[in-house]
Amino acid sequence: MEVKYQTVLINSSTSLAFNPKQLLYNYNVSKLAEADSDWSPAQATWYGSPTGAGTDGGACGYGNAVEQPPFSSLVSAGGPSLYKSGKGCGACYQVKCSTNNACSGNPVRVVITDECPGGPCASDAVHFDLSGTAFGSMATSGQADQLRNAGALQIQYRRVACDYEGLTVAFHVDAGSNPNYFASLIEYEAEDGDLSEVELKQGLDSDSWQPMQQSWGAVWKLDGAGANLRAPFSIKLTSETGKILVANNVIPAGGACGYDTYVGRPPYSAFISAGNPVLFQNGKGCGACYQVKCTQNSACSGSPVTVTIADSCPGCDGNIHFDLSGIAFGGLAKPGQANQLRNAGRINYAQTKIAFKVDKGSNPNYFSTLIMYENGDGDLRSVEIQPAGSKSWFPMQEVFGATYKYNVPQWAKPPFSIKLTQIESGRSVVAWNVIPFDWKPGQFYQSNVNF
């Protein structure tokens, strides 16, 4: 549910920002012509299941979209000359083979959605590590398995336009985005497919385009450097060949801890609040619980209502300022018979587990998680991670709000244990092996421990 905000203190200013709860925004584009180029030699292998999409999304960050149209599992991981440190994500190629009896010789269009960084992928001048589906599609009808049994082939390839007729450019807003930081996965870029430059224009600035930085894969980011970013956003895409597409006002206005629609469910139940900088603490205040009450209005019950910091209100004035949801604000009113007044303070979520929601952009080299329902103080001083077989704890970095990340070294393997340390009490809790060996992006994992 979408929660409207209503302020407790007068003369407040609520931030105008894009809404990370609405993750996907589309922009219509027209059909573009195919490219025509000469065929060149390359090496090809395949990975994943025989009829699958290689992996769940891969290093470009497309997630399970690789299994759906327009990709339809016809995708490939690219060696360094194709992946181009992520700038090759989304590029389209035709591939065909003729060196095996099972080869049809007919071209198949594939999209670069993943990276193949080592082995022959790195040593070959051009290497496609195709999905099982794409590799089999080069075969004569009925001989896909025979071709896959070859394992590796010399193929021919050429660059082609990404013709997504009738579809849209899609901007998938990263769950870590907030009023001071914006990141988006860019999908279905027609024609060239890959991007050399991405720029953003804020709603209150009609002239200035700000360059976005490539975060990883097909994810691009803009750091507001402490300044509040103002939606709606327009985004300009420049392809490797210099072609430009402008998506005007594609990211609408809308709010910051990344809890998404879960704020409408227990244990939050929409009793949430945006906090001014004193409460939000640059995101470290996300998840902190407070009791609030009022007595200066005849409608006030004087009874405390428990709220959780789930958003930022950077323009809110005062030493302490709560910008409450409408439901929480209404909870301050007389319900009929008022309960005895209680002192304000932080409380626990009774009988609730700590939950970790793995960010959809996570992959074997990058792990990020949203931390929810932290019993005790709620706000965190530090988050640390321990890979399987290690006795050491490694610090995770705060991305924004209650989301933390860890750049996974090659030796570090799951299951992962996570240690949470509170700001005020200094108490720590360890969620042992909470992220399992077969973890997947976008999934929830819960621990049974409390502070």
KALIN-V26388 format. One record per backbone hydrogen bond with DSSP energy under -0.5 kcal/mol. CO is the residue of the C=O (numbers start at 1). NH is the residue of the N-H. If there is no record, write none. Layout:
CO;NH / CO;NH
This chain:
1;3 / 2;4 / 4;326 / 6;324 / 15;17 / 16;231 / 17;254 / 18;20 / 19;22 / 21;23 / 23;25 / 23;173 / 25;171 / 27;169 / 40;157 / 42;155 / 43;128 / 44;153 / 45;130 / 47;132 / 49;52 / 49;132 / 52;133 / 53;55 / 55;57 / 56;58 / 57;62 / 58;61 / 60;218 / 62;65 / 63;66 / 64;67 / 65;68 / 66;73 / 68;71 / 68;72 / 71;74 / 73;75 / 73;134 / 74;111 / 75;131 / 76;113 / 76;114 / 77;129 / 78;116 / 79;82 / 79;83 / 80;84 / 83;86 / 83;88 / 84;87 / 86;89 / 87;195 / 88;91 / 91;112 / 92;160 / 93;110 / 94;158 / 95;108 / 96;156 / 97;105 / 100;103 / 102;140 / 108;95 / 110;93 / 111;76 / 111;113 / 112;90 / 113;60 / 114;78 / 118;121 / 119;122 / 119;123 / 120;124 / 126;43 / 127;79 / 127;129 / 128;45 / 128;130 / 129;77 / 130;47 / 131;135 / 132;136 / 133;137 / 134;138 / 135;138 / 136;139 / 138;104 / 138;105 / 140;143 / 143;147 / 144;148 / 145;149 / 146;150 / 147;150 / 148;151 / 150;152 / 151;46 / 153;44 / 153;155 / 155;42 / 156;96 / 157;40 / 158;94 / 160;92 / 161;163 / 162;164 / 162;191 / 164;167 / 167;29 / 169;27 / 170;172 / 170;187 / 171;25 / 171;173 / 172;185 / 174;177 / 178;181 / 179;229 / 180;224 / 181;178 / 182;222 / 183;174 / 184;220 / 185;172 / 185;187 / 187;170 / 188;190 / 190;192 / 190;193 / 191;162 / 192;92 / 192;194 / 194;240 / 197;238 / 198;212 / 199;236 / 200;210 / 201;234 / 202;205 / 210;200 / 213;215 / 213;221 / 216;219 / 218;186 / 218;220 / 219;215 / 219;216 / 220;184 / 221;213 / 222;182 / 222;224 / 224;227 / 227;229 / 229;231 / 230;203 / 233;250 / 233;251 / 234;201 / 235;247 / 236;199 / 237;245 / 238;196 / 238;197 / 239;242 / 243;239 / 245;237 / 245;247 / 246;248 / 247;235 / 247;250 / 250;252 / 251;232 / 251;233 / 254;17 / 255;312 / 257;402 / 259;262 / 260;263 / 261;264 / 262;265 / 263;270 / 265;268 / 265;269 / 268;271 / 270;272 / 270;328 / 271;308 / 272;325 / 273;310 / 273;311 / 274;323 / 275;313 / 276;279 / 276;280 / 277;281 / 280;283 / 280;285 / 281;284 / 283;286 / 284;380 / 285;288 / 288;309 / 290;307 / 292;305 / 294;302 / 297;300 / 299;334 / 305;292 / 307;290 / 308;273 / 308;310 / 309;287 / 310;257 / 311;275 / 313;316 / 321;276 / 321;323 / 322;8 / 322;324 / 323;274 / 324;6 / 325;329 / 326;330 / 327;331 / 329;332 / 330;333 / 332;301 / 332;302 / 336;338 / 348;350 / 349;352 / 354;447 / 355;372 / 356;358 / 356;445 / 357;370 / 358;442 / 359;362 / 363;366 / 365;408 / 366;363 / 367;406 / 368;359 / 369;404 / 370;357 / 370;372 / 372;355 / 373;375 / 375;378 / 377;289 / 377;379 / 379;423 / 382;421 / 383;396 / 384;419 / 385;394 / 386;417 / 387;390 / 394;385 / 397;405 / 400;403 / 402;371 / 403;399 / 403;400 / 404;369 / 405;397 / 406;367 / 406;408 / 409;412 / 413;388 / 416;435 / 417;386 / 418;431 / 419;384 / 420;429 / 421;381 / 421;382 / 427;422 / 429;420 / 429;431 / 430;432 / 431;418 / 431;434 / 434;436 / 435;415 / 435;416 / 436;439 / 440;443 / 443;358 / 445;356 / 447;354
